[in-house]
Amino acid sequence: MIKNTISLALLAASAAVVPVAQATDVFRLEGFGAQSRAMGGTAAAQNLGPAGMMTNPATLSLMADGNQFMVGLDVVTTDITVTDNRTGESVSSDTHSNNRGPYFAPELGYARHSGAWSYGVGAFAHGGLGTEYGSSSFLSRATGGLNSGLDNSSRLLVLNIPFAASYQFNDQLAVGGGLDAVWQGLNLNLLLGADQVGSLIGAGRASGSLVGTLGGLGPALAGAHFSLTQNHALGSGVDAWGYTGRLGVVYKPSPEATLGASYTAKSHVADLSGSALLTAVTTNGNLPLPGQIKVQDFQMPAILTLGFTAHLAPEWTLAGDLSRVFWADAFKDIKVAFVADGGAGNLNVLLPQNYQDQTILALGVAYQASKAWTLRGGVRLAQQALPSNTLFAVIPAIPTRHASAGFAYALSDASKIEFAYSHAFQETLSNAGPPNTSDPISVSHAQDNLSLSYGYTF
């Protein structure tokens, strides 16, 4: 059984490499599994079955004895608009090519509780981002109003393959741990105007022999464009594997109440590497330079979560989580190292991000309407992690407020379907100027998430 389950998880890993859009928690989806998603992403002290190992592996001990299997699919649609505050022009992120939006995120998991031990394995889309502005908007104009004809877009995919176990010491206390294999893939098309390039050089954020080459173009230089992308559904311009781990505990002070705590470590993923094209945009035309590129030390942050679940009445359940996400340690700069083919030179760039640590409050409620039907709802409120002066149009990771609802329907004593809908309310953030934008911009972002899953107990 274990061997077959691991094979299924690895199969899901290959299937899950599809676009995923940013959620409330910057690059992280706001919950795993339809039950958690419908209840605001609460997870630290709930019995979520196999999905629980993505937040608190100790919750596996809350399962009844036996096996649980789940398979699910998230569908994410985004509404992202960028406005040039100087000219009044705007552009929406849309499906300009064949690998962006709507976004799909499969989930697959298996867990077993037998005696004091529980364990699980799965494959879950952890999060990401996706934008597509095409090649004809103001974002594709270099300094001096020169039309580059080059794309501005992004797609980040983060996939976790967790292996988790939990030990139940007694009726009150269980402790769990897990180790995740992590895969990250990134596509990026980004145009920097000559003023942005100059600002980076002046701040000591650009180095390498190609700095002199670009500077030697003089007034003819209008911008520089990075393209590290594969324009099909399963491709990433740069990617890498790594790992992360988590620990968790659940404690039941009474049969009606459960407390939970978990800590997920900062990821350790190798530098994302692959082929790229650096294009100097000049008044005399575009000058492409192929080479190899690395996006260095691109990590997901550590997370500390405390939570509770209370059964207020036989039909009513209330859950709450308070999380601290340590973005400041994980995402200070986007570190790009480019080496041109044939020894033509190199360029190292530090694109400032300076993300701030984020506190997130999640609340959820469930009502057992009948033996077959359970109704759920929730809210999720987060601090803004991204400073406005480091906002990129292609990385608008800014939503902070979600409302959610959903249900579970028991098809039989052994199987059920679960559904969740969550809405990220529109958030707007502005950046006044270089280095991460040329003209002052405002970005607005809202989105809708749908989650559907099937669970089977045996």
C-alpha positions in Angstrom: 0.0 0.0 0.0 2.8 2.5 0.9 4.7 1.8 -2.3 1.6 2.3 -4.4 0.8 5.5 -2.5 4.2 7.0 -3.1 3.9 6.1 -6.8 0.6 8.0 -6.9 2.2 11.0 -5.2 5.0 11.2 -7.7 2.5 10.9 -10.5 0.5 13.8 -9.1 3.8 15.7 -8.8 4.2 15.6 -12.5 0.5 16.4 -13.1 0.6 19.4 -10.7 3.2 21.3 -12.7 0.6 23.8 -14.0 0.2 27.5 -13.4 -0.8 28.7 -9.9 -1.7 32.3 -9.1 -0.7 34.2 -6.0 -3.0 34.1 -3.0 -3.6 36.0 0.3 -0.3 34.8 1.7 1.8 36.4 -1.1 3.1 33.4 -3.1 1.3 30.8 -0.9 -2.2 29.4 -1.4 -4.4 30.3 1.6 -5.3 26.7 2.6 -4.9 23.1 1.5 -7.9 21.0 0.8 -11.5 22.2 0.3 -12.3 21.9 4.1 -9.5 24.3 5.1 -10.1 26.6 2.2 -13.8 27.0 3.0 -13.0 27.8 6.6 -10.6 30.7 5.9 -7.5 28.5 5.6 -7.7 27.3 9.3 -5.7 24.1 9.7 -3.5 24.0 12.9 -6.0 22.2 15.1 -8.5 20.5 12.7 -8.9 17.0 11.4 -8.3 17.7 7.7 -7.3 14.2 6.7 -4.3 14.0 4.4 -4.4 17.7 3.7 -3.5 18.5 7.3 0.1 17.4 6.9 0.8 20.5 4.8 0.2 22.7 7.9 0.4 20.6 11.0 1.4 16.9 10.6 0.2 16.2 14.2 -3.4 16.6 13.0 -3.0 13.2 11.3 -3.6 11.8 14.8 -7.0 13.3 14.9 -8.2 10.9 12.1 -10.1 7.8 13.0 -8.3 4.5 12.6 -8.0 3.4 9.0 -7.0 4.9 5.7 -8.0 8.1 3.9 -7.4 9.0 0.3 -8.1 12.5 -1.2 -7.8 14.0 -4.7 -8.7 17.6 -5.5 -8.4 20.4 -7.9 -8.2 24.2 -7.3 -9.2 26.6 -10.0 -8.0 30.2 -9.7 -9.1 33.2 -11.8 -7.4 36.6 -11.3 -8.4 40.2 -12.1 -5.1 42.2 -12.2 -4.8 45.7 -13.7 -1.8 48.0 -13.9 -2.2 51.7 -14.5 0.5 54.2 -15.6 -0.2 57.1 -13.2 1.6 59.5 -15.5 -0.3 58.8 -18.7 -3.5 57.2 -17.4 -2.9 54.1 -19.6 -3.8 50.7 -18.1 -3.3 47.1 -19.0 -4.9 43.9 -17.7 -3.2 40.6 -17.1 -4.9 38.2 -19.5 -4.4 35.1 -21.5 -2.0 36.5 -24.2 -0.3 33.1 -24.6 -1.0 29.5 -24.0 0.2 28.9 -20.5 -1.4 31.5 -18.2 -4.8 31.7 -16.6 -7.1 30.4 -15.5 -4.8 28.5 -13.1 -5.2 24.9 -12.0 -3.7 23.3 -8.9 -4.2 19.6 -8.3 -4.0 18.0 -4.8 -3.4 14.4 -3.9 -2.9 12.7 -0.5 -3.0 9.5 1.4 -2.9 9.0 5.2 -3.3 6.1 7.6 -4.0 6.1 11.3 -3.2 2.8 13.1 -2.9 2.7 16.9 -0.5 5.3 18.2 1.0 6.1 14.8 -0.3 8.0 11.8 1.5 8.8 8.5 0.8 10.4 5.2 2.2 11.2 1.8 1.0 13.5 -1.0 1.6 16.1 -3.6 0.2 19.6 -3.3 0.6 22.8 -5.3 1.9 25.1 -2.6 1.4 28.4 -4.5 3.0 30.7 -7.0 2.0 33.6 -9.2 1.1 34.4 -12.7 0.7 37.5 -14.9 0.6 38.1 -18.6 0.6 41.7 -20.0 1.6 40.9 -23.6 4.1 42.9 -25.7 2.2 46.0 -26.8 1.2 47.9 -23.5 3.1 50.8 -21.9 5.0 48.1 -19.8 6.8 47.2 -23.1 7.9 50.8 -23.7 11.5 51.5 -22.8 12.9 54.9 -21.8 12.1 57.7 -24.3 8.8 56.0 -25.3 10.6 53.4 -27.5 8.3 50.4 -28.2 10.4 47.3 -27.6 7.8 44.7 -28.7 8.9 42.5 -25.8 6.7 40.6 -23.4 6.1 41.4 -19.7 4.9 38.3 -17.8 5.6 35.9 -15.0 4.8 32.4 -13.8 6.0 30.9 -10.5 5.1 27.3 -9.6 5.8 25.8 -6.2 5.1 22.1 -5.6 5.5 20.3 -2.3 5.6 16.5 -1.9 5.2 15.9 1.9 6.1 12.8 3.8 4.7 13.1 7.4 4.2 11.0 10.6 2.5 11.6 13.9 2.6 9.8 17.2 -0.2 9.9 19.7 1.1 9.8 23.3 -2.3 9.6 24.9 -5.9 10.8 24.3 -4.8 14.4 24.7 -1.4 14.8 23.1 0.1 14.1 19.7 3.3 15.2 18.1 4.1 15.1 14.4 6.8 15.9 11.9 7.3 16.0 8.1 9.8 16.4 5.4 8.8 17.8 2.0 10.5 17.6 -1.4 10.0 21.0 -3.0 10.1 21.9 -6.7 10.1 25.5 -8.0 9.8 26.7 -11.5 9.9 30.2 -12.8 9.1 31.9 -16.1 9.8 35.7 -16.3 9.8 38.3 -19.0 10.8 41.7 -17.6 11.7 45.0 -19.3 13.8 47.5 -17.3 14.0 51.0 -18.7 17.4 52.8 -19.0 16.5 54.9 -16.0 15.8 51.7 -14.0 19.1 50.2 -15.1 20.9 53.4 -14.2 19.2 53.4 -10.8 20.4 49.8 -10.1 23.9 50.6 -11.2 24.0 53.7 -9.0 22.8 51.8 -6.0 25.5 49.1 -6.5 22.8 46.6 -7.4 24.3 45.8 -10.9 27.7 44.4 -11.5 29.7 42.4 -14.0 31.4 43.0 -17.3 28.2 43.6 -19.2 27.5 46.7 -17.1 30.3 48.4 -19.0 28.9 47.0 -22.3 25.5 48.4 -21.6 27.0 51.7 -20.5 29.0 51.9 -23.7 25.8 52.1 -25.7 25.4 55.6 -24.3 22.2 57.5 -25.2 21.2 54.8 -27.6 20.4 52.5 -24.7 16.6 52.6 -23.9 16.3 49.5 -21.7 17.3 45.9 -20.9 14.9 42.9 -21.1 15.3 39.6 -19.4 13.5 36.6 -20.9 13.7 33.3 -19.0 10.6 31.4 -20.1 9.1 28.4 -21.8 5.9 29.2 -23.5 4.0 26.0 -22.9 1.9 24.6 -20.1 4.5 22.3 -18.4 7.6 24.4 -19.0 9.7 26.7 -16.8 12.6 28.8 -17.9 14.5 28.1 -14.7 13.8 25.5 -12.0 15.3 23.6 -9.1 14.6 21.0 -6.4 15.0 21.3 -2.6 13.3 20.5 0.7 11.7 21.9 3.7 10.4 20.4 7.0 7.8 21.0 9.6 6.9 20.1 13.2 3.6 20.2 14.9 1.6 19.3 18.1 -2.0 19.0 19.0 -3.4 19.0 22.5 -7.0 18.3 23.6 -7.7 19.9 27.0 -11.3 18.5 26.7 -13.3 16.5 24.2 -14.8 19.7 22.8 -11.6 21.6 22.3 -8.4 21.1 20.4 -5.3 23.3 20.4 -2.6 23.1 17.7 0.8 24.6 16.9 3.1 24.1 14.0 6.3 25.4 12.5 7.4 25.1 8.9 11.0 25.8 8.2 12.3 28.1 5.5 12.8 26.1 2.3 16.3 25.1 1.0 16.0 25.0 -2.7 18.9 25.1 -5.1 19.5 28.1 -7.4 16.9 28.2 -10.2 18.8 27.8 -13.4 18.3 27.6 -17.1 18.7 29.4 -20.4 17.8 33.0 -20.9 18.0 35.9 -23.3 19.2 39.3 -22.3 18.2 42.0 -24.8 19.6 45.5 -25.0 16.8 47.7 -26.3 18.3 50.6 -28.2 17.3 53.3 -30.6 19.0 51.3 -33.3 17.0 48.1 -32.6 17.0 45.2 -30.2 20.3 43.5 -29.5 19.7 39.9 -28.1 22.4 38.1 -26.1 21.7 34.4 -25.2 23.2 32.8 -22.2 22.6 30.9 -18.9 20.9 32.4 -15.9 20.5 31.7 -12.2 17.9 33.1 -9.8 19.8 32.6 -6.6 18.5 31.8 -3.1 14.8 32.0 -4.1 13.1 30.5 -1.0 9.7 30.1 0.6 9.5 31.5 4.1 9.3 29.9 7.6 5.8 29.9 9.1 4.7 29.7 12.7 1.0 28.9 13.3 -1.1 28.6 16.5 -4.7 27.4 16.3 -7.8 26.1 18.0 -10.9 24.2 17.2 -14.0 24.3 19.5 -17.2 22.2 19.2 -19.7 24.8 20.5 -22.6 22.4 20.1 -23.0 19.0 18.4 -23.7 20.8 15.1 -21.4 23.8 15.4 -17.6 24.0 15.1 -15.5 27.1 15.3 -11.8 27.2 14.3 -9.1 29.9 14.3 -5.5 30.2 13.3 -2.9 32.9 13.9 0.2 32.7 11.7 3.4 34.6 11.4 5.1 34.3 8.0 8.8 35.3 8.0 9.1 36.8 4.6 11.8 39.3 5.6 14.4 36.5 6.0 13.4 34.8 2.8 12.7 37.5 0.2 15.0 40.6 0.5 16.1 40.6 -3.1 15.6 38.8 -6.4 19.2 37.8 -7.2 19.8 37.3 -10.9 23.1 36.0 -12.3 23.5 36.0 -16.1 26.4 34.6 -18.1 26.4 35.2 -21.8 27.2 32.3 -24.2 30.7 32.2 -25.7 32.4 34.2 -22.9 30.7 37.5 -24.0 30.4 38.7 -20.4 28.3 38.5 -17.3 25.7 40.5 -15.4 24.6 40.3 -11.8 21.5 42.1 -10.6 19.9 42.5 -7.2 16.2 43.5 -7.7 15.0 44.9 -4.3 11.9 43.4 -2.7 12.4 43.9 1.1 9.3 41.9 2.0 8.1 42.3 5.6 7.0 39.6 8.0 3.3 39.0 7.8 0.7 38.2 10.5 -2.4 36.4 9.3 -5.7 35.8 11.2 -8.0 33.1 9.9 -11.4 32.2 11.3 -13.8 29.5 10.2 -17.1 27.9 11.1 -18.8 24.7 10.2 -22.5 23.6 10.7 -23.5 20.0 10.5 -26.9 20.5 8.8 -27.7 16.8 8.4 -25.9 13.4 8.3 -24.9 14.1 4.7 -24.5 17.9 4.6 -21.9 20.2 6.3 -21.9 23.9 5.6 -18.7 26.0 6.1 -17.6 29.6 6.0 -14.6 31.7 6.9 -12.5 34.9 6.7 -8.7 35.4 6.4 -7.0 38.8 7.1 -3.3 39.4 6.5 -0.9 42.3 6.8 0.6 43.6 3.6 4.0 42.0 3.1 5.2 44.0 0.1 6.5 47.6 0.4 5.0 49.8 -2.2 8.3 51.1 -3.4 9.5 47.7 -4.5 6.3 46.7 -6.3 6.8 45.1 -9.8 3.9 45.0 -12.2 4.8 41.3 -13.0 4.9 40.4 -9.3 1.7 41.8 -7.8 1.6 39.7 -4.6 -0.7 42.1 -2.7 -4.2 40.6 -1.8 -4.7 40.6 2.0 -8.4 39.9 2.6 -10.4 36.7 1.8 -13.9 35.5 2.5 -14.8 31.9 1.9 -17.7 29.4 1.9 -18.2 25.8 1.0 -19.8 22.5 1.9 -19.2 18.8 2.3 -21.6 16.1 1.1 -21.3 12.5 2.2 -22.0 10.2 -0.7 -21.8 7.2 1.7 -20.3 6.3 5.0 -17.0 5.9 3.2 -16.9 8.7 0.6 -17.6 12.4 0.3 -17.2 15.4 -1.9 -16.1 18.8 -0.7 -16.3 22.2 -2.3 -14.9 25.6 -1.4 -15.1 29.1 -2.9 -12.9 32.0 -1.7 -12.8 35.5 -2.9 -9.8 37.8 -2.5 -11.1 41.4 -2.3 -9.5 44.0 -4.5 -6.3 45.4 -3.2 -4.4 48.4 -4.8 -0.8 49.3 -4.3 1.3 52.0 -6.0 5.0 52.5 -6.7 6.3 56.0 -7.5 9.4 55.2 -9.5 12.7 53.4 -10.1 14.3 50.9 -9.7 11.3 48.5 -10.0 9.2 50.8 -12.3 10.0 53.6 -14.7 6.7 55.6 -14.6 4.7 55.6 -11.4 2.2 52.8 -11.4 -0.7 51.5 -9.5 -1.6 47.8 -9.4 -5.1 46.4 -8.4 -5.6 42.7 -7.9 -8.7 40.6 -7.0 -9.2 36.9 -7.5 -11.6 34.0 -7.1 -10.6 30.5 -6.0 -12.7 27.3 -6.4 -11.7 24.0 -4.7 -13.2 20.6 -5.3 -12.1 17.4 -3.7 -13.1 13.8 -3.3 -12.3 11.8 -0.2 -12.5 8.0 0.4 -12.1 6.2 3.8 -11.3 2.5 3.9 
